[in-house]
Each structure stands twice: as structure tokens, then as C-alpha cells.
């Protein structure tokens, strides 16, 4: 195989191809009676039974265009090629119903969802079948070129849509990876603090062990407690790796820093913070996550909430969970829950065993609500 074509040949199928959905059944349910009525009522249809059978084959094949794109293309365009050869030999002229124009959905689905191997095997079938059909009604080179481009244009559109979707998918994955790296960095700093305390206490215990055994025992108790905390934080490590070896010397943020974050915002809108419940003994990773979620939500509200006068940040804790709610009173026009900021926040909340929802508020504005367990996710 030509080396330049090898990446295309080995390309996998596009992810997320939906199976048959209700729209497919509606489409087929509309096209089948349309084809039957056209075959019965049109006076100029040649070979009516054959034309109707071919059209019904095309319509039914649409149900498998995403799950089996090459099989659908091979079955339909192979049949069309045979019919076109018969028509050319018999000199019957054009043999097709208007309803059969839905065949253009098959090249689109092939290039949108098929693997590289399927695309490279299926497109030649489309070209051959289209060329035979054009030969049966040939009126000149310009018309033939336009007809061929018309048949292939859905495939080009499908390839373009696929490329755009793949680019968005890669960007979303990069957001998730960055969020995991940030979380790993924060957890690393927390565990490093505990390990440093263990090392200091161990050195002190070794020095005083000979002259004051009781002090050495106290040092061992502290080491045991710090080691237990360090292990708990280590269980929150989700496998995310840091992308560099540099130490992050910035102090880790927590719930207490949310109020300072609010004061740093120069309104409008005005940012108000309400804290309630026991927020003093949260796990460092949970506190850092609450701060990051509040920071991203407030930043989004300040940037995108049109005509907003106030952003309210509420943090409420009970014995098991902490709930963060960030709501604004701005307009909803042009706002959605599919941005990469929402992706990153959802990833962070999920990694800690929590949930995050974002959407329009009950009256107006936008609301982000996150619920995190106090102790973080289980290992």
C-alpha cells in the first residue's frame, strides 16, 4: 500500500455512532409510502416493479447506514450498478424514482461514521455506480462532472463534519487531561506536606529516643496520624500524571479563599458568598475542588451573564456532603452547558466522587450546582 494512504486505511470508525433512533424510523415510514405512491401515480416510470423494488431497498438500507456503512453502500450501489448496466444494454433510459434521491445519505454516512478501510472500499463503488448512471443519460462532459460532484458532495460533507467532531472531541479530552493534572498536582502537594511532617517527627524521635522514650512515643503517634492522613489523600489519586517535574509553590486554595475571590471581582455584577455548615475539616482535595469550581463558575458568570446584577455563591456542608451553588440573574441568550469550562468542572467533580449540573435557573440566569463528598472519592 502507498505509505501516504496507510493512515487513512488504518483509521478507526468515528466514535459515538448512534444506532437506529426514532428519526430513522420516521424517515423510513415516510419514504416507503411516498415511493409506493410515486411508482403507482407517475405515468412516466419505466419498469415500475423494478424501480419500486430498488427504491425500497435504498430506503430500508438507511436503517443500517451508521452501524454498517460499507455493507449498506455495497448493497445499494452494487445493485444500482447492475441495474444501470441492464438499462444501458436494454436502452430503456433512466430508471429511477424521485424518492431514490435519499441514496445520497449513504455516502454521507460512510464518510461520517465508517472506518478508513470502509471509506476507501466504499467510495469506488459509489463512483462506479454514479458513472454508469450518468452514462445512461449522458448529455455532455460538464453535465456529467456536475452530476458526479452532486453524488460525491454528501461524502465530502460527512468527512467535514467528522473532522470537526473529532477536533472538538480532542479539545474536550485535553480539557479533561488538564483538569486531572491540576487535581494530581494539588493532591501531590497535600501528600508532600504530610510526608514532610512524618520525616521531621521521625528525625526528632530518633534524637530524643535515648534520653526521653516518652517523647519518642509521642513522635510515633504523630507519625502514625500523619501517615494515615497521607494514605487517605493518596487514595484520591486518580492516576492523573503531572506533565512536568516542577514543583508548584503556590499555596493550595480552599473554601476560605472563596470570599477573597469574591472581593477580587470588580463588578457589576456583585458577587456575594454564603458559607454554612462545618467547613473546617474538609479534605484538602475537596476544599481545593470547591474553590476551583467556584472560581470557574464566577468567571463564567462575569464574562457571559448579560445584564447580571448579582452572582451568589453558596457553600453548605452537612455530615457527609458539601454542596456548592453559583447562580446569577443575567439573561440566558447565547449561553449553554456545552463549553469546555463545564467539561473541566464536571471532570473534577466526578473524579472526587461528586456530581455537577449546570443549566438555566428557575426564574432567570444560570445556575451551577456541585455536590462533593466530604472525604473525597473512595479508592
C-alpha positions as CSV (number, residue, x, y, z in Angstrom):
1,X,0.0,0.0,0.0
2,X,1.2,3.6,-0.7
3,X,2.6,4.9,2.6
4,X,0.6,8.1,2.3
5,X,-2.6,6.2,2.3
6,X,-1.8,3.9,5.2
7,X,-3.1,6.3,7.9
8,X,-6.4,6.6,6.1
9,X,-6.7,2.8,5.6
10,X,-6.0,2.1,9.3
11,X,-8.2,4.9,10.6
12,X,-10.8,3.5,13.1
13,X,-14.5,4.3,12.9
14,X,-15.7,7.6,14.2
15,X,-16.7,7.2,17.9
16,X,-20.3,7.7,19.1
17,X,-22.1,6.5,16.0
18,X,-25.8,6.2,17.1
19,X,-27.8,3.1,16.3
20,X,-31.2,3.4,14.8
21,X,-33.1,6.2,16.5
22,X,-36.7,7.3,16.2
23,X,-35.9,9.8,13.4
24,X,-34.7,6.9,11.3
25,X,-38.0,5.0,11.7
26,X,-39.9,8.2,10.9
27,X,-37.8,8.8,7.8
28,X,-38.4,5.3,6.5
29,X,-42.0,5.4,7.5
30,X,-42.4,8.5,5.3
31,X,-40.3,7.4,2.4
32,X,-41.9,3.9,1.9
33,X,-45.4,5.1,1.2
34,X,-44.0,8.0,-0.9
35,X,-42.1,5.6,-3.1
36,X,-45.2,3.4,-3.5
37,X,-47.4,6.3,-4.4
38,X,-44.8,7.6,-6.8
39,X,-44.5,4.3,-8.6
40,X,-48.3,4.0,-8.9
41,X,-49.2,7.5,-9.9
42,X,-46.3,8.7,-12.1
43,X,-47.1,7.9,-15.7
44,X,-43.5,8.1,-16.9
45,X,-42.0,5.5,-14.7
46,X,-40.3,2.7,-16.6
47,X,-40.3,-0.9,-15.3
48,X,-42.4,0.0,-12.3
49,X,-41.9,-3.1,-10.2
50,X,-38.1,-3.0,-10.6
51,X,-37.9,0.8,-10.0
52,X,-40.1,0.4,-6.8
53,X,-38.0,-2.6,-5.6
54,X,-34.7,-0.7,-6.0
55,X,-36.1,2.4,-4.2
56,X,-37.4,0.3,-1.3
57,X,-34.0,-1.3,-1.0
58,X,-32.4,2.1,-0.7
59,X,-35.0,3.3,1.8
60,X,-34.6,0.2,4.1
61,X,-30.8,0.3,3.9
62,X,-30.9,3.7,5.6
63,X,-31.6,1.9,8.9
64,X,-28.1,0.4,8.8
65,X,-26.2,3.4,7.3
66,X,-24.4,4.2,10.6
67,X,-23.9,0.8,12.1
68,X,-22.9,-1.0,8.8
69,X,-22.0,1.8,6.4
70,X,-19.9,-0.3,4.0
71,X,-22.5,-3.0,3.8
72,X,-25.2,-0.5,3.1
73,X,-23.2,1.2,0.4
74,X,-22.1,-2.0,-1.2
75,X,-25.6,-3.5,-1.3
76,X,-27.3,-0.4,-2.6
77,X,-24.7,0.9,-5.1
78,X,-23.8,-2.6,-6.2
79,X,-27.5,-3.1,-7.0
80,X,-27.7,0.2,-8.8
81,X,-24.6,-0.6,-10.8
82,X,-26.2,-3.9,-12.0
83,X,-29.5,-2.1,-12.8
84,X,-27.6,0.6,-14.7
85,X,-25.8,-2.0,-16.8
86,X,-29.2,-3.6,-17.6
87,X,-30.6,-0.3,-18.6
88,X,-27.6,0.6,-20.8
89,X,-27.9,-2.8,-22.6
90,X,-31.6,-2.6,-23.0
91,X,-31.6,1.1,-23.9
92,X,-34.5,1.8,-21.6
93,X,-33.3,5.2,-20.5
94,X,-33.5,6.5,-16.9
95,X,-34.9,4.0,-14.4
96,X,-35.4,5.7,-11.0
97,X,-38.0,7.2,-8.8
98,X,-37.5,10.7,-7.3
99,X,-37.7,9.2,-3.9
100,X,-34.4,7.3,-4.5
101,X,-32.6,10.6,-4.0
102,X,-32.3,9.6,-0.4
103,X,-29.5,7.3,-1.5
104,X,-27.2,10.4,-1.0
105,X,-27.5,9.8,2.7
106,X,-25.3,6.6,2.3
107,X,-22.1,8.3,1.1
108,X,-22.6,10.9,3.8
109,X,-22.9,8.1,6.5
110,X,-19.9,6.2,5.0
111,X,-17.5,9.2,5.3
112,X,-19.0,10.4,8.6
113,X,-19.0,7.1,10.5
114,X,-17.1,4.5,8.6
115,X,-13.5,3.4,9.2
116,X,-10.8,4.3,6.8
117,X,-10.8,0.9,5.2
118,X,-14.6,1.1,4.7
119,X,-14.4,4.6,3.1
120,X,-11.6,3.5,0.7
121,X,-13.6,0.4,-0.3
122,X,-17.0,2.1,-0.5
123,X,-16.3,5.3,-2.4
124,X,-15.1,3.5,-5.6
125,X,-18.4,1.6,-5.6
126,X,-20.2,5.0,-5.4
127,X,-18.1,6.4,-8.2
128,X,-18.6,3.4,-10.5
129,X,-22.4,3.3,-9.9
130,X,-22.7,7.0,-10.4
131,X,-20.6,6.8,-13.7
132,X,-22.9,4.0,-15.0
133,X,-26.0,6.0,-14.1
134,X,-24.5,9.1,-15.8
135,X,-23.7,7.1,-18.9
136,X,-27.3,6.1,-19.3
137,X,-28.4,9.8,-19.5
138,X,-25.2,11.3,-20.9
139,X,-25.6,14.8,-22.2
140,X,-22.1,16.2,-22.2
141,X,-18.9,16.4,-20.1
142,X,-19.9,19.5,-18.0
143,X,-23.2,17.9,-17.0
144,X,-21.5,14.6,-16.3
145,X,-19.0,16.3,-14.0
146,X,-21.7,18.2,-12.2
147,X,-23.8,15.0,-11.6
148,X,-20.7,13.2,-10.3
149,X,-19.9,16.0,-7.9
150,X,-23.5,16.1,-6.8
151,X,-23.3,12.4,-5.9
152,X,-20.0,12.7,-4.1
153,X,-20.7,16.0,-2.3
154,X,-22.6,14.3,0.7
155,X,-19.4,12.3,1.3
156,X,-17.3,15.4,1.4
157,X,-19.8,17.0,3.8
158,X,-19.7,13.9,6.0
159,X,-15.9,14.0,6.1
160,X,-16.0,17.6,7.1
161,X,-18.5,17.0,9.9
162,X,-16.4,14.1,11.1
163,X,-13.2,16.2,11.1
164,X,-15.0,19.0,13.1
165,X,-16.4,16.5,15.6
166,X,-13.0,14.8,16.0
167,X,-11.4,18.2,16.7
168,X,-14.0,19.1,19.4
169,X,-13.6,15.6,20.9
170,X,-9.8,16.1,21.1
171,X,-10.2,19.5,22.7
172,X,-12.6,18.1,25.3
173,X,-10.2,15.4,26.1
174,X,-7.4,17.9,26.5
175,X,-9.6,19.8,29.0
176,X,-10.2,16.6,31.0
177,X,-6.5,15.8,31.0
178,X,-5.5,19.3,32.2
179,X,-8.1,19.0,35.0
180,X,-6.7,15.7,36.0
181,X,-3.2,17.1,36.0
182,X,-4.3,20.1,38.2
183,X,-6.0,17.8,40.6
184,X,-3.0,15.5,40.8
185,X,-0.8,18.5,41.5
186,X,-3.0,19.7,44.3
187,X,-3.1,16.2,45.8
188,X,0.6,15.8,45.4
189,X,1.2,19.0,47.4
190,X,-1.1,17.8,50.2
191,X,0.6,14.4,50.5
192,X,4.0,16.0,50.3
193,X,3.0,18.2,53.3
194,X,2.1,15.0,55.4
195,X,5.3,13.2,54.3
196,X,7.4,16.2,55.3
197,X,5.8,16.2,58.8
198,X,6.5,12.5,59.1
199,X,10.1,13.0,58.2
200,X,10.6,15.8,60.7
201,X,8.9,13.9,63.5
202,X,10.9,10.8,62.7
203,X,14.2,12.7,62.9
204,X,13.1,14.3,66.2
205,X,12.1,11.0,67.7
206,X,15.4,9.4,66.8
207,X,17.3,12.2,68.5
208,X,15.3,12.0,71.8
209,X,14.8,8.3,71.9
210,X,17.8,7.6,74.0
211,X,17.2,10.3,76.6
212,X,13.4,10.6,76.6
213,X,11.5,7.5,75.5
214,X,8.1,9.1,76.2
215,X,8.9,11.9,73.7
216,X,9.8,9.3,71.1
217,X,6.5,7.5,71.6
218,X,4.7,10.8,71.1
219,X,6.6,11.3,67.9
220,X,5.5,7.9,66.7
221,X,1.8,8.8,67.4
222,X,2.2,11.9,65.3
223,X,3.9,9.9,62.6
224,X,1.0,7.3,62.6
225,X,-1.6,10.1,62.4
226,X,0.2,11.9,59.5
227,X,0.8,8.6,57.7
228,X,-3.0,7.8,57.9
229,X,-3.9,11.2,56.5
230,X,-1.3,10.8,53.7
231,X,-2.7,7.4,52.8
232,X,-6.2,8.8,52.7
233,X,-5.2,11.5,50.3
234,X,-3.2,9.1,48.2
235,X,-6.4,7.1,47.7
236,X,-7.8,10.2,46.0
237,X,-5.1,10.0,43.3
238,X,-6.9,9.1,40.2
239,X,-4.0,8.1,38.1
240,X,-3.6,11.6,36.5
241,X,0.1,12.4,35.9
242,X,1.8,15.7,36.1
243,X,3.1,16.9,32.7
244,X,6.3,18.4,34.2
245,X,8.5,17.9,37.2
246,X,8.4,21.4,38.5
247,X,7.0,21.9,42.0
248,X,4.0,24.2,42.4
249,X,4.9,26.5,45.2
250,X,1.5,28.4,45.1
251,X,-0.4,27.7,48.4
252,X,-3.3,25.4,47.8
253,X,-6.7,27.2,47.8
254,X,-9.6,26.2,49.9
255,X,-13.2,27.2,50.9
256,X,-11.9,30.1,52.9
257,X,-10.4,31.6,49.7
258,X,-13.8,31.8,48.0
259,X,-14.6,35.0,50.0
260,X,-11.4,36.6,48.9
261,X,-12.2,35.5,45.3
262,X,-15.5,37.4,45.5
263,X,-13.8,40.5,46.8
264,X,-11.4,40.4,43.9
265,X,-14.2,40.7,41.4
266,X,-14.8,44.3,40.3
267,X,-18.5,44.4,39.4
268,X,-21.0,44.6,38.1
269,X,-22.2,42.0,38.8
270,X,-21.7,42.0,42.5
271,X,-20.5,38.6,44.0
272,X,-21.9,37.5,47.3
273,X,-20.7,34.5,49.3
274,X,-22.7,32.5,51.8
275,X,-21.0,29.8,53.8
276,X,-22.9,27.4,56.2
277,X,-22.2,24.2,58.0
278,X,-19.0,22.7,59.2
279,X,-16.4,23.6,56.6
280,X,-13.2,23.4,58.8
281,X,-12.2,19.8,58.5
282,X,-12.8,19.2,54.8
283,X,-10.2,17.1,52.9
284,X,-7.7,19.4,51.2
285,X,-8.5,18.0,47.8
286,X,-12.2,18.7,48.4
287,X,-11.6,22.2,49.6
288,X,-9.4,22.9,46.6
289,X,-12.0,21.5,44.2
290,X,-14.7,23.7,45.7
291,X,-12.5,26.8,45.2
292,X,-11.8,25.8,41.6
293,X,-15.4,25.2,40.8
294,X,-16.5,28.5,42.4
295,X,-13.7,30.3,40.6
296,X,-14.6,28.9,37.1
297,X,-18.4,29.5,37.7
298,X,-17.9,33.1,38.9
299,X,-15.6,33.8,36.0
300,X,-18.1,32.4,33.5
301,X,-20.9,34.5,35.1
302,X,-18.9,37.7,35.0
303,X,-18.0,37.1,31.3
304,X,-21.2,35.7,29.9
305,X,-24.1,36.8,32.1
306,X,-25.6,39.7,30.2
307,X,-27.2,42.4,32.3
308,X,-26.5,40.4,35.5
309,X,-26.5,42.5,38.7
310,X,-25.6,39.7,41.2
311,X,-23.8,36.4,41.4
312,X,-24.5,34.3,44.5
313,X,-22.1,31.7,45.8
314,X,-23.4,29.3,48.4
315,X,-21.4,26.6,50.1
316,X,-23.3,24.4,52.5
317,X,-22.0,21.3,54.3
318,X,-23.6,18.5,56.3
319,X,-22.1,15.4,57.8
320,X,-21.5,13.6,54.5
321,X,-21.5,16.2,51.7
322,X,-20.7,19.7,50.6
323,X,-23.0,21.5,48.1
324,X,-21.7,24.4,46.1
325,X,-24.2,26.6,44.2
326,X,-23.3,29.5,42.0
327,X,-26.2,31.4,40.5
328,X,-26.6,34.7,38.6
329,X,-29.5,36.7,37.5
330,X,-28.4,37.5,34.0
331,X,-30.0,36.8,30.6
332,X,-29.8,33.3,29.1
333,X,-29.4,34.4,25.4
334,X,-26.3,32.7,23.9
335,X,-25.4,30.6,26.9
336,X,-25.2,26.8,27.0
337,X,-23.9,24.0,29.1
338,X,-21.5,22.5,26.5
339,X,-18.5,24.7,26.9
340,X,-15.1,23.4,27.8
341,X,-15.2,25.1,31.2
342,X,-18.2,23.0,32.1
343,X,-16.4,19.9,30.8
344,X,-13.5,20.6,33.1
345,X,-15.6,21.3,36.2
346,X,-17.7,18.1,35.6
347,X,-14.5,16.1,35.3
348,X,-13.1,17.5,38.6
349,X,-16.3,16.8,40.4
350,X,-16.6,13.3,39.0
351,X,-13.0,12.4,40.0
352,X,-13.8,13.2,43.6
353,X,-17.0,11.1,43.6
354,X,-19.4,14.0,43.2
355,X,-21.7,15.4,40.6
356,X,-22.1,18.7,38.8
357,X,-25.1,20.2,37.0
358,X,-25.3,23.4,35.0
359,X,-28.3,25.0,33.4
360,X,-30.9,27.8,33.4
361,X,-32.1,28.9,36.8
362,X,-35.7,28.5,38.0
363,X,-36.6,32.2,37.2
364,X,-33.7,33.5,35.2
365,X,-29.9,33.4,34.9
366,X,-27.7,30.4,35.1
367,X,-27.0,28.0,38.0
368,X,-24.1,25.7,38.6
369,X,-24.7,23.1,41.4
370,X,-22.0,20.7,42.6
371,X,-22.2,18.1,45.3
372,X,-19.0,16.6,46.7
373,X,-18.5,14.0,49.4
374,X,-16.6,15.5,52.4
375,X,-14.0,12.8,52.3
376,X,-13.5,12.7,48.5
377,X,-13.9,9.6,46.3
378,X,-13.1,6.1,47.5
379,X,-10.1,4.4,46.1
